[in-house]
Structures are given as C-alpha cells and as structure tokens.
Amino acid sequence: MNHPIDNIIGDPYAGVQTRHRTITENTSLYTEIFVTGVMETCLHVAFVSQVEPKNVKEALADNCWIEAMQDELSQFKKLQVWDLVDLPKGFQPIGTRWVFKCKTDDRHVVVKNKARLVVQGFYQQEGLDYNEVYAPFARIEAIRLFLAYATYVGFKVYQLDVKSAFLFGKVHEEVYVTQPPGLEDPHNINKVYKLDKALYGLHQAPQAWYETLSKHLLSNGFDHGQIDSTLFIRKVGGDILLVQVYVADIIFGSTNEGMCREFEKVMKSKFEMSNMGELSFFLGLQVSKRENGIYLHQTKYVQDILSKYKMSDSTTYGTPIPVNHGLHPDRDGKDVDSRLYRGMIGSLMYITASRPDIMFVQSFDFKAYTDSDYGGYNLDRKSTSGGCQFLGDRLVSWQCKKQSTVSVSTCEAEYIAAASGCSQILWIQQQLRDYGLNFTGTPLFIDNNATMSITNNPVKHPKTKHIEIRHHFIHDCAEKHLIELVKVHTDDNLVDLFTKAFDRSHFEHVDNLIGMFNPE
C-alpha cells in the first residue's frame, strides 16, 4: 500500500541513517540545546538561586545565598577591610545590612547570586564619621564622545570591571560598624568592626575609591583630562591610550593594542579585575560593533523598566506626545504613590539622557543646533530650551530643559537657549582637546534672526538689559571665534525634536536626520 508522502517525517530521499550519523548531524537534540543556549541556562539554574530573598532569614535558608554571603566576607578578609575590636567610649557603631541581587545577562538569565554588605550611611555624622565625600563621575556624553572618537580613529574599545571596588578605598576617619546580620561571631557578640577600607553605603566610599584609583594611574604615567577628572590619558610617541572611569566600570582603548595589554597589567597589579573584553554593555547601554560603525541601544534596560512597572503589555505610541495633547494639572485627582512615581520618572529621565539608538560612523566634523519654544509650559508660561551636538552626522549630546525665567519674547527665549547650547559646545571642545583634536569656530545653527543679531552686537539692543548677564557670555564666545552662528531654516532645525510635539511623519523624518537607527 502506498503511504501518502506528506505524512512522512523527514526527507524520504535521504537514505538510511545510522545511529552514529544521526547524533552527529547539526540538527541533533544536543546540538540544538547547545546552540540555542538552553544548556547554559540549565547549568546556571542548577547552581544559582532564581529568587532574591527579602531578608536575612530567607537568605540563610538557601545554600546559594549563604555561599554568596560567605564570598563577600571572604573578600573582606582578603583585602583587610576591617578588624574586630571592642567599641571605644564615645563612639557609636553604624549599622550594617545585607543587599541581595540576582545578576542577569542580556537574555534575563540569572548568572550569579550577589550578596553585598552595606553600611547604613544615613546614620553617619558629618565631621565625626566623614569629612570629604566628593567624587567625580563621568558624564554620559563623555561616554558617547569616547565611542565616537574610537570609531573615527578605528581602535577597539575594551572594558574592565573592578571587583568590590570600594573595598580598595582607604578610610581616613575612625569608623566602627556592627557585625553582619545573621553571621555574627558567637564568641565575640558584643564586639564591633573598625574599618580600614570603605564599605558600600559610607558617604566617603566613592571619594576614597577614586582617590586610590587616581593615585595608582597617575603613578603609572597617566594624566587627568583638563576638565574631566574621570578621563585618564597616556601618550607614548604618536600613540594614545584613553581610559574613561565610571566608579568601578572602566572602558579604554588605544591606537596601539599593546598599550591596552599594558594597562590591563597595571590594573591587575593592584586591583582584582574581571578579564579584559571588548565593550558590550556599559551603564545600561548595549554596544554592538557593526561593519559601518558602533551601534548603541538600551533594549534590555527598557524591557527591564517596563517589566518592573508592569507595562510590558502596554499599547505603543508613534510619537513621544501628541501635537494637541491638552495636558493640564489635575487639581482634583487622587494622590499617587510618590515613591512609585519618582521611580518611574527617574527611569524615564535616564532613558531621555541616554536612550537614542544611534550609529557612530567615521565622520568627525563638529556642529550644534539650539532652539526654544515660547511660553510652552502651561503652568507658569516658561519656555523650554533645546540643544543637540553632532560629531559628523551622529548625535553625541542633547539637552531639553525648562528655562528658569519667563521670557517676554521669542528672541529672549531663543537667546537663552543659544547660550545654554554654547556652554555644552565649550565642554565638548575641551574634551576633544584632551584627545588631541582642536575644534574652534564650531557652527551653531539657529533659526532666529534676532538672536543672531543680539549675539553679534548686543550694544545695539538696549531692550535685552533685563536678560541675566550670565547668558551674554555667548557674545564673547562668538567674538573669540569659538563658535560661529549660522542661520538655519525652521524646518531644518534638528533640535525642534526636543522642544515641540510633531505629527508622526515629521517626527520620523527628524528622527532619521539626527541618526536614530532601527536595526530591524
């Protein structure tokens, strides 16, 4: 009897396959599991906990978290963080607590259970428990400038992570903390720990870590950036090594690959580091290297916050806000959960500061745009300043901020926006000067003739006397040829995207012009 060919599983013309041949084909079950990453996922699930404990009691009931806590204390012992002592008279110990976190990869697979002992720093008293607390942090624009420069020059960008970075920072004050909850020494239950190194949660911890790192790099031939203290530079002959630091996360690259290897050795000679690898994830930014440039996006971060606030199934919208949105304060509405609201707004603010999916390509002229609406904020009629800066055709920095005063004319609003944009231009010029690049006479595109007239000759405009003096420095910058004002048509002013609502077609048009990129 003929069997219908459509009911035959597999290729009927493939011939007979032996067991050995079958299991070695690429379509075998083992290969499928290995290629798709299911095997790796299963291995991780078998050795790490998938649930974050809510308190110490829950953690002590799970061997995975007990091991994580012991690993943390073993690191303390290795780095000689503290000493168990009797509490001297006149001192009050600062409390400690455990923070538990399941670390995930970009597929949201739990890869590590991390237990961190932190100090309840809000109990510290200024002048007694700490003095100096300031520590510089890299601006997100500095990271994008770094990547844009790396693409232009053509060197690879690597990353290193300092394990338990704050534990390397020296504490100069006399600070005592309680024993870790759940793991107290039963034979010395009344004793406390005297800190020699900084713990997470201490007010002075970031400053102590930065001081330690800075001294180490400066003693190994590095120099600080002129305005960015988190940028370290080393030049040897015609080669340059750039290092950008954000707390314990470090990215670096060089025109000479050997200098990168030397830097790795310098860091590992003093700190415990992760292995050097090409940059892939940094400060919530996912970095992908493509044939025509570097692609930055925040897919994982966006998915995480949507999941956190239970909005994963929400309906998407074509533009950030409708043209005629009609938004007004709800005077009679119910109060919302302030903590939840601040968390959501904070997450959104970070996205707007770092979100655009942009592709850095090899073009490196520097230009900027500024613009402003006029009295667009319904509550107090203040205007919104917008600014964006480009290296080549790609966006590296942008601003959108409500002005601090009410403008009496569109000219004044635009003038204040231009002055704000000029400040950002000067910062980028100096940052690039540390890279060995000199960009003076940067074109600043403005669509308001009156603003250009005031900037070029403010004496002829007595009606501008009420504008705060700090905004008039833009005239000085233009006079010194640090910037060059250029008239642009309103329809071609790319910064409009940050100050006004558009319909979808115009929004997508400007979106494309500023270098936004959809990989799909």
C-alpha positions in Angstrom: 0.0 0.0 0.0 1.3 3.4 -0.9 1.8 5.7 2.1 1.0 9.4 1.5 4.3 11.2 1.1 3.0 14.2 3.0 2.7 12.1 6.1 6.4 11.0 6.0 8.5 12.7 8.7 11.9 13.8 7.3 13.4 13.6 3.8 12.2 10.3 2.1 15.1 10.5 -0.3 17.8 10.9 2.3 18.5 7.2 2.6 19.1 5.1 5.7 21.0 6.9 8.5 23.0 5.0 11.2 22.7 6.0 14.8 26.2 7.5 14.8 25.4 9.6 11.8 22.1 10.7 13.3 23.5 12.0 16.5 26.3 13.9 14.8 24.1 15.9 12.5 23.7 19.6 13.2 20.0 19.0 13.8 20.7 16.7 16.8 18.9 17.5 20.1 22.3 18.1 21.9 23.4 20.5 19.2 20.1 22.3 19.3 20.3 22.7 23.1 24.0 23.9 22.9 23.4 26.4 20.0 20.3 28.0 21.5 21.9 28.5 24.9 19.4 26.2 26.7 22.3 24.1 28.1 24.0 27.1 29.6 20.7 28.3 31.0 20.1 24.9 32.6 23.5 24.8 34.2 23.0 28.3 35.7 19.6 27.3 37.1 21.2 24.3 38.7 23.8 26.2 40.7 22.2 29.7 41.4 19.1 30.7 43.2 16.4 32.3 41.0 14.7 34.2 43.8 16.0 37.2 45.7 15.5 36.8 49.5 13.5 39.6 51.2 15.5 39.4 54.4 18.5 37.7 56.1 16.2 34.9 57.5 15.2 33.8 54.0 18.8 34.1 52.7 20.1 31.8 55.5 17.6 29.2 54.4 19.1 28.9 50.9 22.6 27.5 50.5 23.2 29.6 47.3 22.7 32.8 49.3 24.7 31.5 52.3 27.6 30.9 49.9 27.2 34.4 48.4 27.3 36.0 51.8 30.4 34.0 52.7 32.1 35.0 49.5 31.5 38.7 50.4 33.1 38.2 53.8 36.0 36.3 52.4 36.7 39.3 50.1 36.7 41.5 53.2 39.3 39.2 54.8 41.4 39.1 51.7 41.5 42.9 51.4 41.9 43.5 55.1 38.8 45.7 55.2 38.2 45.6 59.0 39.3 44.4 62.4 37.1 43.0 65.2 37.6 45.3 68.3 35.9 46.5 71.4 33.9 49.7 70.9 35.8 52.7 72.4 33.9 55.0 74.7 32.3 58.0 72.9 31.7 56.1 69.6 28.5 54.7 68.2 28.7 51.9 65.7 27.0 52.3 62.4 24.5 49.6 61.4 25.0 47.2 58.5 22.6 45.3 56.4 22.6 42.7 53.5 21.5 43.5 50.0 20.7 40.5 47.8 20.7 40.7 44.0 20.3 38.1 41.2 22.6 39.2 38.4 21.2 38.5 34.9 22.6 38.6 31.4 21.1 40.3 28.4 18.7 37.3 28.0 17.5 37.8 31.5 19.0 34.6 32.7 20.3 34.6 36.3 24.0 34.1 36.2 25.1 35.0 39.7 23.8 35.5 43.2 25.4 38.6 44.7 25.2 39.4 48.4 26.6 42.7 49.4 27.1 44.0 53.0 26.4 47.7 53.1 26.7 50.4 55.8 23.6 52.4 56.8 25.3 55.6 55.9 22.4 57.8 56.8 23.4 57.3 60.5 26.8 58.9 59.8 27.6 62.3 61.4 29.4 64.9 59.3 32.7 65.9 60.9 32.8 62.8 63.0 32.3 59.8 60.7 33.3 61.6 57.5 34.6 64.8 56.0 35.4 64.8 52.3 32.8 63.0 50.2 33.1 64.5 46.7 34.0 62.1 43.9 33.8 62.8 40.1 31.6 60.8 37.9 31.8 60.5 34.1 29.0 62.3 32.2 27.0 60.1 29.8 28.1 62.5 27.0 31.7 61.7 27.8 31.0 58.0 27.1 29.4 58.8 23.7 32.3 61.1 22.8 34.7 58.3 23.7 32.9 55.8 21.4 32.6 58.3 18.6 36.3 59.0 18.8 37.1 55.3 18.9 35.1 54.7 15.7 36.8 57.7 14.0 40.3 56.6 14.9 39.5 52.9 14.4 40.6 51.3 17.7 38.8 48.7 19.7 37.1 49.6 23.0 37.6 47.3 25.9 36.1 47.1 29.4 37.3 46.1 32.8 35.3 45.7 36.0 36.9 46.2 39.4 35.5 43.6 41.8 34.3 45.2 45.1 35.9 48.5 44.1 35.0 50.4 47.2 36.8 47.9 49.4 40.1 49.2 48.0 39.5 52.8 49.2 41.3 53.8 52.4 39.2 55.3 55.2 41.0 58.1 57.0 38.4 58.6 59.7 37.8 56.4 62.7 34.6 54.4 61.8 33.0 51.5 63.6 30.2 49.2 62.2 28.1 46.4 63.6 28.8 42.8 62.8 27.0 41.5 59.6 23.4 40.4 60.5 23.0 36.6 60.6 26.7 36.0 60.6 27.8 37.4 63.9 30.8 36.0 65.8 29.2 33.9 68.6 32.3 34.2 70.7 32.6 38.0 70.4 29.0 39.0 70.1 29.5 42.4 71.7 32.4 43.5 69.6 32.3 45.7 66.5 34.4 46.1 63.4 36.8 49.0 62.9 37.0 50.0 59.2 40.3 50.3 57.5 38.8 50.3 54.0 35.5 51.7 52.7 32.3 49.8 52.6 29.4 50.4 50.2 27.0 52.9 51.8 29.6 55.0 53.5 29.4 58.7 52.5 33.1 58.8 51.8 33.3 55.5 49.9 33.2 56.9 46.4 35.8 59.5 47.2 38.1 57.0 48.9 37.9 54.7 45.9 38.5 57.4 43.3 41.5 58.7 45.3 43.0 55.2 45.4 42.5 54.6 41.6 43.7 58.1 40.6 46.9 57.8 42.6 47.6 54.4 41.0 47.1 55.6 37.5 49.0 58.9 37.9 52.0 57.0 39.3 52.0 54.8 36.2 52.4 57.6 33.7 48.7 58.8 33.1 47.4 62.3 33.1 44.0 63.7 34.0 41.7 65.3 31.4 41.7 69.1 31.7 38.0 69.3 32.7 37.0 65.6 33.1 38.7 64.1 36.1 37.4 60.6 35.2 39.3 60.7 31.9 42.9 59.4 32.1 45.3 59.8 29.2 48.7 58.3 28.4 50.7 59.2 25.3 53.7 57.4 24.1 55.2 58.7 20.9 52.4 59.1 18.4 50.1 56.7 20.2 47.5 57.5 22.8 45.7 55.4 25.4 42.3 56.7 26.7 40.7 55.4 29.9 37.2 56.5 31.0 36.1 55.6 34.5 32.6 55.4 35.9 33.0 54.2 39.6 34.1 50.6 39.2 33.4 50.3 35.5 36.2 51.2 33.1 36.3 51.4 29.3 39.6 52.1 27.4 41.1 51.9 24.0 44.3 52.8 22.3 45.8 53.4 18.8 48.4 50.8 19.9 46.9 47.4 21.0 50.0 46.7 23.2 49.2 49.7 25.4 45.8 48.2 26.2 47.5 45.0 27.4 49.9 47.0 29.5 47.0 48.9 31.0 45.4 45.6 31.9 48.5 44.5 33.7 48.8 47.9 35.5 45.2 47.5 36.9 45.6 43.8 37.9 48.8 44.6 39.7 46.8 46.4 42.4 43.1 45.5 42.0 41.1 42.4 41.5 39.7 42.7 38.0 37.4 40.9 35.6 39.1 39.7 32.4 39.5 42.3 29.6 37.0 42.0 26.9 35.5 44.1 24.1 32.8 46.6 25.2 29.3 45.2 25.1 27.3 46.6 28.0 28.1 49.8 29.9 25.8 52.0 32.2 22.7 50.5 30.7 24.0 51.0 27.2 24.3 47.9 24.9 27.1 48.3 22.4 27.2 46.4 19.2 30.0 46.7 16.6 28.8 46.6 13.0 30.6 46.9 9.7 29.8 50.6 9.3 30.1 51.8 12.9 29.2 51.3 16.6 25.5 50.8 17.4 24.2 51.9 20.9 20.9 50.9 22.2 19.1 50.2 25.5 16.8 47.3 24.7 17.5 45.4 27.9 17.1 48.5 30.1 13.8 49.5 28.5 12.5 45.9 28.9 13.6 45.8 32.5 11.8 49.0 33.5 8.6 48.0 31.5 8.6 44.8 33.4 9.3 46.5 36.7 6.3 48.8 36.4 4.1 46.1 34.8 3.8 47.9 31.5 5.2 45.3 29.1 1.8 44.8 27.5 1.0 48.5 27.2 0.0 49.9 23.8 2.8 51.6 22.0 2.6 55.2 20.6 4.0 56.6 17.4 5.5 59.8 18.9 6.5 60.9 22.4 3.5 63.2 22.8 0.5 64.2 20.6 0.6 67.6 18.8 -2.5 68.8 20.7 -2.0 66.9 23.9 -4.1 69.3 26.1 -2.2 68.3 29.2 -3.1 70.2 32.4 -2.6 69.7 36.1 -5.3 67.5 37.7 -6.2 69.6 40.7 -9.0 67.2 41.8 -7.3 63.9 41.2 -6.2 61.4 43.8 -2.7 61.4 45.1 -0.5 58.8 43.6 2.2 56.7 45.3 5.0 59.2 45.4 7.8 56.6 45.6 6.4 54.7 42.6 6.0 57.9 40.7 9.6 59.1 41.4 11.0 55.7 40.4 9.1 55.8 37.1 10.1 59.4 36.3 13.7 58.7 37.3 13.9 55.7 34.9 12.4 57.8 32.1 14.8 60.7 32.7 17.8 58.3 32.4 16.4 57.0 29.1 15.9 60.5 27.7 19.5 61.3 28.8 21.0 58.2 27.1 18.3 56.5 25.0 18.7 57.2 21.3 19.6 54.1 19.2 22.5 55.8 17.4 25.2 54.6 15.0 28.6 56.2 15.1 30.3 56.2 11.7 33.6 57.6 10.6 33.0 61.2 10.1 34.2 63.8 12.6 33.2 67.4 12.0 31.6 69.1 15.0 28.3 71.1 14.8 25.5 72.1 17.1 21.8 73.2 17.0 19.7 75.2 19.5 16.1 76.2 19.6 13.3 77.1 22.1 9.6 77.2 22.2 7.9 80.2 23.6 6.0 80.0 26.9 5.1 76.4 26.2 4.7 75.3 29.8 1.1 75.8 30.8 1.6 76.3 34.5 4.0 79.2 34.6 4.4 80.1 30.9 8.2 79.4 30.9 9.9 78.3 27.7 11.8 75.1 27.0 15.4 75.2 25.7 16.7 72.5 23.4 20.1 71.8 22.2 21.9 69.0 20.3 25.5 68.4 19.3 26.8 66.2 16.5 30.1 64.7 15.5 29.7 64.0 11.8 26.1 63.1 11.2 25.6 61.4 14.6 24.2 62.8 17.8 26.5 62.6 20.8 24.9 65.1 23.2 21.5 66.6 23.7 19.6 68.8 26.2 15.9 69.6 26.9 15.3 71.9 29.9 12.7 74.3 31.1 14.1 77.8 31.4 14.4 79.3 34.9 12.8 82.7 34.0 9.8 83.8 31.9 10.8 85.2 28.6 9.0 88.2 27.3 9.7 87.5 23.6 10.7 84.6 21.3 14.0 86.3 20.8 14.8 86.2 24.5 13.8 82.5 24.8 16.0 81.6 21.8 18.9 83.7 23.1 18.8 81.8 26.4 18.7 78.5 24.6 21.7 79.5 22.4 23.7 80.5 25.5 23.0 77.1 27.1 24.0 75.3 23.9 27.2 77.3 23.7 28.2 76.1 27.2 27.8 72.5 26.0 29.9 73.2 22.9 32.8 74.6 25.0 32.7 71.5 27.2 32.9 69.2 24.2 35.6 71.3 22.6 37.8 70.9 25.7 37.0 67.2 26.0 38.1 66.6 22.4 41.2 68.8 23.0 42.3 66.1 25.6 42.0 63.6 22.7 44.3 65.8 20.6 41.6 67.3 18.4 41.0 71.1 18.1 37.5 72.2 17.1 37.2 76.0 17.2 34.7 78.0 15.2 32.1 75.3 15.8 29.0 76.2 13.7 25.9 76.8 15.9 22.7 76.6 13.9 19.9 78.9 15.0 16.6 79.7 13.2 16.0 83.2 14.8 17.5 86.3 13.1 17.1 88.5 16.2 19.0 86.1 18.4 21.9 86.1 15.9 21.8 89.9 15.8 22.0 90.2 19.6 24.8 87.7 19.8 26.9 89.5 17.2 26.3 93.0 18.6 24.5 93.3 22.0 25.1 97.0 22.4 22.5 97.8 19.7 19.8 96.1 21.7 19.1 98.0 25.0 15.8 96.0 25.4 18.0 93.0 26.3 19.3 94.5 29.5 16.8 92.6 31.6 18.3 89.3 30.4 20.6 87.8 33.0 24.2 88.7 32.5 25.3 85.0 32.6 23.6 84.4 29.2 25.6 87.2 27.5 28.8 85.2 27.5 27.8 83.7 24.1 28.7 87.1 22.6 32.3 86.7 24.0 32.5 83.2 22.6 31.4 84.4 19.1 33.9 87.3 19.3 36.8 84.8 20.1 35.6 82.6 17.2 35.0 79.6 19.5 31.6 79.4 17.8 30.1 80.6 14.6 26.4 81.4 14.4 24.7 80.0 11.2 21.2 80.7 10.2 19.1 77.5 9.5 15.5 77.3 8.3 13.0 76.3 10.9 12.1 73.1 9.1 15.7 72.0 9.1 16.5 72.8 12.7 17.0 69.3 14.1 16.7 70.3 17.7 13.0 71.0 17.2 12.5 67.4 18.2 13.4 68.3 21.8 11.2 71.4 22.2 8.0 70.7 20.3 5.4 68.0 19.5 5.2 66.8 15.9 2.9 64.6 13.9 4.3 61.1 13.2 5.6 61.7 9.7 7.6 64.8 10.6 8.8 63.2 13.9 10.2 60.2 12.0 11.8 62.5 9.4 13.7 64.4 12.1 14.3 61.2 14.0 16.2 59.9 10.9 18.2 63.1 10.4 19.7 63.0 13.9 21.0 59.5 13.4 18.4 57.3 15.1 18.7 53.8 13.8 16.3 50.9 13.8 18.2 47.6 13.4 15.1 45.8 12.4 
